[in-house]
Amino acid sequence: MKKTWKQSPEWRAFLAFIKFLFATVLAGAMFVPFIWMVCTAFKPNSEVEGAHFWPQLARPENFQIVLRMLPDPFTGRLLNLHLWKWIFNSIFVASWVTVLQVTTSSLAAYSFSRIIWKGREKMFMMYLATMMIPGLVLTIPQFQIMVSLGLVDTYKGLIIPAAFSAFGTFMLRQFMLGIPLSYNESAEIDGANHLQIYLDIILPLTKPGLITLAIFTFLGNYRSLMWPLIMLKSPHLHTVPIGLLAFQGQYSSQTELLMASTVICITPLILMFIIMQKKLIRGINIGGGVKE
């Protein structure tokens, strides 16, 4: 059969080039605000409102000022800024939420995918329907529960409500449904119970999904703003978004210091993404049914 011009290698190469060009332009447009933030972090205060995108006179001292290594040149005093404490609080809370959410989601996903029990599908649909409820609607009931339990202004108050995820359960269930049931049957013949099957067989096979969920959960909780803003009162418990919000209100005229603080605070997320990038993409591909 004669090939049409749309099936020719030249046309396919041209389409591939157009897609690559479009993706490059789109990525560049999304990257511009990040470049502006980094550039502003190195500018002196006199250049922040200027027309130059790049700093004319680089000022790395901005990072030393926000890290309380140098005094603020305007006041001559150290800033009331505790970046390391905020980063520690965010990492601590996000890590605990990640561990608990991956554990509860994987257990629920195992029950919904590998164990046959009456009303399983209806229960799963009801659980999945909770994803349709806006988060703001649940804020007041959750806050009242935290007040009654005495968990306001505590780490536990930030961690416990986020320890369960319908999305995580749904995603891991899809991974587990792709594992043949014969694995369970063979293990049960050998005398293994459900806990042993879950720990020794299912979790290792679901590792890409667990890593993907862990990354999404950690990133989402590290930058969470609304719930910590409602729950926290003590400055020593502030997470990164709350601390930066307070810093913006106190030093709103010093944009360069705010940008320097932001660069420092998002560095852990960038490093985590760079380190886990391949595993994240692999998990998404497997979950979407893409063959490697």
N, C-alpha and C positions, 0 to 999 in steps of 0.2 A: 504494500500500500504506500502511495506517495505521501510523504510528510508535508504538512502545511508549514507556512513560514512561522506560525506561532509555536511549532514544535522544534524549530531549529535551535542548535546550541547557541548561536549568536543572540537570538531573542531571549532565551533563558538567561544568558549571561547579562544582557541588558536589564532584564527585570530584577535580577539579583543585585545589580549595581544600584538601581533606583531604590530598592528596598533598603539597602545599606546606607545610601545617602540620606534617605528620609529618617532612618533610625538615628543616624549621626546628628542630623540637625535637631531632632527632637531631644536627644540626650544632651546636646549642647545647650539648648534653651532651658532645660531643667537644671543644668549644672551652673548656669550663670549666677543665680542667687547665692549658691554656696561659695563661688569664687569671690563675689562681692563681699560676703561676710568675712572671708579670710583676709582679703585686702583691707577692709575697714579695720580689722583687728590690729593691723600694723600701721595704721595712720595716726598722726598726731591729731589732737582735737580740732586744730585750725583747718585741717584738710577734709574733715568728715563731710561737710556740706559743700565741698568744692566740686568742680566739674570733672576732675580726673578720676578715672576708674582705679588706676593703680596708684599706690602711695608714692608721692614724690620724695618723701623723706621717711624711710622705714623706721618704725619705732617699736622694737621688740620689748621695750620696757613695759608696754601695756600688759603683757602676760605676767611680768614680775609684780606689777601693781595689784592685779586681781588675785594673785597667789599670796599677797601680803608679804612679799619680799622687799618691796619698795613702798614708800608712802605716796598717797595721792598728791600730785603736784599742785592741785587747786586748794586743798585743805592742809597739806603737810602732815596728814595722819594716815594710819593704815585703814583701809576700807573695812567696813563691817560686812565682810564677805567670807564665807566658809565653803569654798568649792569642794574641797576634799571630803568634808562631812556630807555635803549634798550628794556627791557621787557615790560615797559609801552607802548612804541610805537608799539611793535608787537601785544600786546593784544588789544590796541585801534583800530588799523587798522583791525586786524582779526575779532574783534567783529562787527565793522561796516559792513565789507564785508559780514559776516555771516548773519546779520540781513537783509541787502538789498538783498542778493542772495536768501535767503529762501523766502522772500516776493515776489520778481519778478518771481522766479521759480514756486512758488505755484500758483500765479495768471495766469501765462502762462499755467501751467499744467491743471488748472481748465478750461481754455478756450479750450484747445486741447482735453479734455476728457469729459466735461460735457455740453458744448454748441455746438450745431450743426449749422455750417455756411459753406457757399460755399467755397470750396478749402481748407478746414481745414486739410485734410490728406496730401495734397501736400505741404502746408505751413509748416506742422510739419516735413515732410521729408527734406525740404530745411533747416529748422532750425537745424535739427539733423545732416545734412551733414557738418555743420560748425565744428563739432567735429573731422572731418577728416583732417582739416587744421592744420598743425604744428604751435604751439604757436610762434616759432621764426619767421615765415613768417609774423605774425601780429604785431611783435614788432615795426618795423619802422613806419608803418601807425599809430599805437596807440600813439607812441611817438610824431609824427608830430601833431596829434590831440591835445595832451596834451600841446604841445608848443603853438599852435594857441590859445588855451583856457587859457593860462597862468597858468597852473596847475603843471608845473615842479617844483620839490623840495617842494611839499606840501602833506599834508595828503590826500587831495581830489584826487590828481593825482594817489595815490596808491589804493584808494578805488573805485572810479567810474568805471574804466575798468574791475574790478573783480566783479562788482555787478550783473552781468548777467551770467547765466550758462546753456548751452544746456544740459549738463549731469544732472544737478539738475532738469531741466524741464522734461527730459525723465524719471528720477527715480520717481518723484512725480506723473507724469502722469500714470505710471504703478500702483502706489498705488491707485489712484483715479478711475482707470478703474475697480478695484475690488469692488467698492462701487456700489450697485444696483442703477439704474437710477430711480427706484420707489421713492427713497428719494427725488430727485428733483421734481418729479411729485406731490408728496404729499405736499411738501412745497409750490409749485406754486399754488396748489388748495387753500391753506390757505392764499394766497396773498403775499408770500415772493418773493422778487426779487433776482437776482443772487448774489448781494453783501451779502445779508442776508443768503442765502443758503451757500455761500462760508465761511462766518465767523462762522455761528452757527452750521452747519452740517458737511461740508466737512473737514474743518481744524481739528476739534476734532477727526474725524475718521482717519485722515491722520497723527496724532501726531507721531507715530513711524517713519514714513518716514521723517517728518520734523526734528526730533531729529537726525536721521542718517545723513541727509544732512548737518545739522548744525555742527555736529562733524567733518565730512570730510572737510567741508569748513574752519572751524576754524583751524584745524591742518595744512591744506595745505597752508593757508595764513600766519600762524605764522612762518612757516619755509621757506617761499618764499624768493628766493635770486635774481633771474635774474631781475625781474621788479623793485624792490627797488634799485638794484645796478645801473640801468640805470637812474632812476628818481631822486634819492636823491643826493644832494651835501652837504647840511648842516649837520655837525656832530650831532646836537641836534635832528635830525629827523631819525637818523639811527635806523633800526630794529635789532633784535638779529643776524640774519645771516650776515648782513653788518658789525655790530660792531665786531663780532668774526673774520670776515675776516680781518678787519683792525688790530685787536689785534694780529692775527697770523703773519701778516706782520711786526709788530713792535716788537713783543716779541717772534719770532719764536724759539729762543733757550731755552725758558722756557716752555716746553711742559706741565709741571705739573700745571702751572697757567692757560694755555689754557684749559686743561681738567677740572680744578676746575670751570672755567667760564662756560664751556659747561654744566656741571652737574647742576649748578644753573639755567641756561637758559632753560633747558629742563624739569626742575621740574614741571612747570605749566602744560605741556603737559601730563606728567605721572599722575599727580593728576587728571586732567580732564578725562583721559582714565579710571582710576580706578573708579571714581565716576559714569561715564556714561557707563561703560562697559556693564551692563545688558541691558540697553535701546538700545545701539548700536547693540548688538547681536539680540535682539528682532526685531528691525527694519529691519535688514538684512534678518532674517528668514522670516518675513512676506512679504518682497519685493520679496524674492525668491520663495514664495509659500509654505514655510515649515509650517506645522501646529504645534502649540504649545501644 
